[in-house]
Amino acid sequence: MKNEDFMRQAIALAVENVKNGGGPFGAVIVKNGEVVATGVNRVTANNDPTAHAEVSAIRAACTKLGTFDLSGCVIYTSCEPCPMCLGAIYWAHLDKVYYGADQHDAAKVDFDDSFIYREIELKPEKRSKDFVNILHDESQAPFDAWRVKDDKVAY
């Protein structure tokens, strides 16, 4: 299959998902030319703000492959990933992202993530939500435990 075929599959998933009460987003994860997993946006259907297509596909692929590291895989997503999905893509170590619509197309139908991109650039005390740093010194304990752990798995 060609890249365009996998993208068409992601788009078809998104269209079908709208018909089934979900959001207009679909994703397909491919490894070695084979579909490993798919995902669709079920935020409102599942009352889960993290149930984006890309995150759902990543979770399914990791479960199927038995790993948290999706190196060697690519993702096809019907729309440019939002900041949360972008972070998940980087943490999952996907090799490449193919996307259809872009963030400006999504904004035109009220899926506007531009405010999140702006917030990320701000210092925590300047963000629109209160970010309060407390117990900073005590919060080092988990890092200290990790630092000396002999059998840790780096990611």
C-alpha positions as CSV (number, residue, x, y, z in Angstrom):
1,M,0.0,0.0,0.0
2,K,1.1,3.6,-0.6
3,N,1.2,6.5,1.9
4,E,-2.0,7.8,0.3
5,D,-3.8,4.6,0.9
6,F,-3.0,4.7,4.6
7,M,-4.0,8.3,4.8
8,R,-7.3,7.5,3.0
9,Q,-7.9,4.9,5.7
10,A,-7.3,7.4,8.4
11,I,-9.7,9.9,6.7
12,A,-12.3,7.1,6.3
13,L,-12.1,6.2,10.0
14,A,-12.6,9.9,10.8
15,V,-15.7,10.2,8.6
16,E,-17.2,7.0,10.0
17,N,-16.5,8.1,13.5
18,V,-18.5,11.3,13.0
19,K,-21.4,9.1,12.0
20,N,-20.9,7.1,15.2
21,G,-21.0,10.0,17.5
22,G,-17.3,10.8,17.7
23,G,-15.0,13.6,16.6
24,P,-13.8,14.1,13.0
25,F,-10.3,12.6,13.5
26,G,-8.8,9.2,12.6
27,A,-5.3,7.7,12.9
28,V,-3.5,4.7,11.5
29,I,-0.2,3.3,12.7
30,V,1.9,1.3,10.3
31,K,5.0,-0.8,10.7
32,N,6.8,-2.4,7.7
33,G,3.9,-1.6,5.4
34,E,1.3,-3.3,7.6
35,V,-1.4,-1.6,9.7
36,V,-0.6,-2.2,13.4
37,A,-3.4,-0.2,15.0
38,T,-6.0,2.5,14.4
39,G,-7.7,5.0,16.5
40,V,-10.5,7.5,16.3
41,N,-11.5,10.5,18.5
42,R,-14.0,9.4,21.2
43,V,-13.6,12.4,23.5
44,T,-17.3,13.2,23.9
45,A,-18.5,9.6,23.3
46,N,-16.3,8.3,26.2
47,N,-16.2,11.5,28.3
48,D,-12.4,11.3,28.1
49,P,-10.5,14.4,27.0
50,T,-7.4,12.3,26.2
51,A,-9.3,10.0,23.8
52,H,-7.9,11.6,20.7
53,A,-7.4,9.5,17.5
54,E,-3.6,9.6,17.7
55,V,-3.4,8.7,21.4
56,S,-5.9,5.9,21.0
57,A,-3.9,4.5,18.1
58,I,-0.7,4.7,20.0
59,R,-2.2,2.9,23.0
60,A,-3.6,0.2,20.7
61,A,-0.3,-0.2,18.9
62,C,1.7,-0.4,22.1
63,T,-0.6,-3.1,23.5
64,K,-0.5,-5.1,20.3
65,L,3.3,-4.9,19.9
66,G,4.0,-5.2,23.7
67,T,6.2,-2.2,23.9
68,F,6.1,1.5,24.8
69,D,8.6,2.3,22.0
70,L,7.1,2.5,18.5
71,S,10.3,3.1,16.7
72,G,10.0,1.7,13.2
73,C,6.4,2.8,13.0
74,V,4.8,5.7,11.3
75,I,1.4,7.4,11.9
76,Y,-1.1,8.6,9.4
77,T,-3.6,11.1,10.9
78,S,-6.5,12.8,9.3
79,C,-5.4,16.1,10.8
80,E,-2.2,17.7,12.1
81,P,-1.8,16.5,15.7
82,C,-2.8,18.8,18.6
83,P,-0.1,19.5,21.3
84,M,-1.2,16.6,23.5
85,C,-1.0,14.1,20.5
86,L,2.3,15.6,19.3
87,G,3.7,15.0,22.8
88,A,2.4,11.4,22.7
89,I,3.9,10.9,19.2
90,Y,7.4,12.0,20.5
91,W,7.2,9.9,23.7
92,A,6.2,6.9,21.6
93,H,9.2,7.4,19.3
94,L,7.2,7.1,16.1
95,D,9.5,7.7,13.1
96,K,7.3,9.9,11.0
97,V,3.9,11.7,10.9
98,Y,1.8,12.0,7.8
99,Y,-1.2,14.3,8.3
100,G,-4.0,15.5,6.1
101,A,-5.8,18.6,7.2
102,D,-3.8,21.1,9.3
103,Q,-4.5,22.9,12.5
104,H,-6.0,25.9,10.7
105,D,-8.5,23.6,9.0
106,A,-9.4,22.2,12.4
107,A,-9.8,25.7,13.9
108,K,-12.4,26.5,11.2
109,V,-14.7,23.9,12.7
110,D,-14.0,24.9,16.3
111,F,-11.1,22.6,17.1
112,D,-8.7,25.4,17.7
113,D,-5.5,24.4,19.6
114,S,-3.7,27.7,19.0
115,F,-4.3,28.9,22.6
116,I,-2.4,25.8,23.9
117,Y,0.6,26.4,21.6
118,R,0.6,30.0,23.0
119,E,0.3,28.8,26.6
120,I,3.3,26.4,26.2
121,E,5.5,29.3,25.3
122,L,4.7,31.3,28.5
123,K,6.4,31.0,31.8
124,P,4.1,29.1,34.2
125,E,3.2,32.2,36.2
126,K,2.0,34.0,33.0
127,R,-0.4,31.2,31.8
128,S,-4.2,31.6,31.9
129,K,-4.5,28.8,34.4
130,D,-2.9,29.0,37.8
131,F,0.4,27.1,38.0
132,V,1.7,27.1,41.5
133,N,5.0,25.5,42.4
134,I,4.9,24.0,45.9
135,L,7.0,21.5,47.8
136,H,9.8,21.7,45.2
137,D,12.5,20.3,47.4
138,E,10.3,17.4,48.7
139,S,9.3,16.7,45.1
140,Q,12.9,15.6,44.3
141,A,12.4,12.3,46.3
142,P,10.9,10.4,43.3
143,F,13.8,11.6,41.1
144,D,16.3,10.5,43.8
145,A,14.7,7.1,43.9
146,W,14.8,6.8,40.1
147,R,18.4,8.0,40.0
148,V,19.6,5.1,42.2
149,K,17.3,2.4,40.8
150,D,19.4,-0.4,39.3
151,D,16.8,-2.0,37.1
152,K,15.2,1.1,35.6
153,V,14.0,1.0,32.0
154,A,15.0,4.2,30.3
155,Y,12.5,5.8,27.9
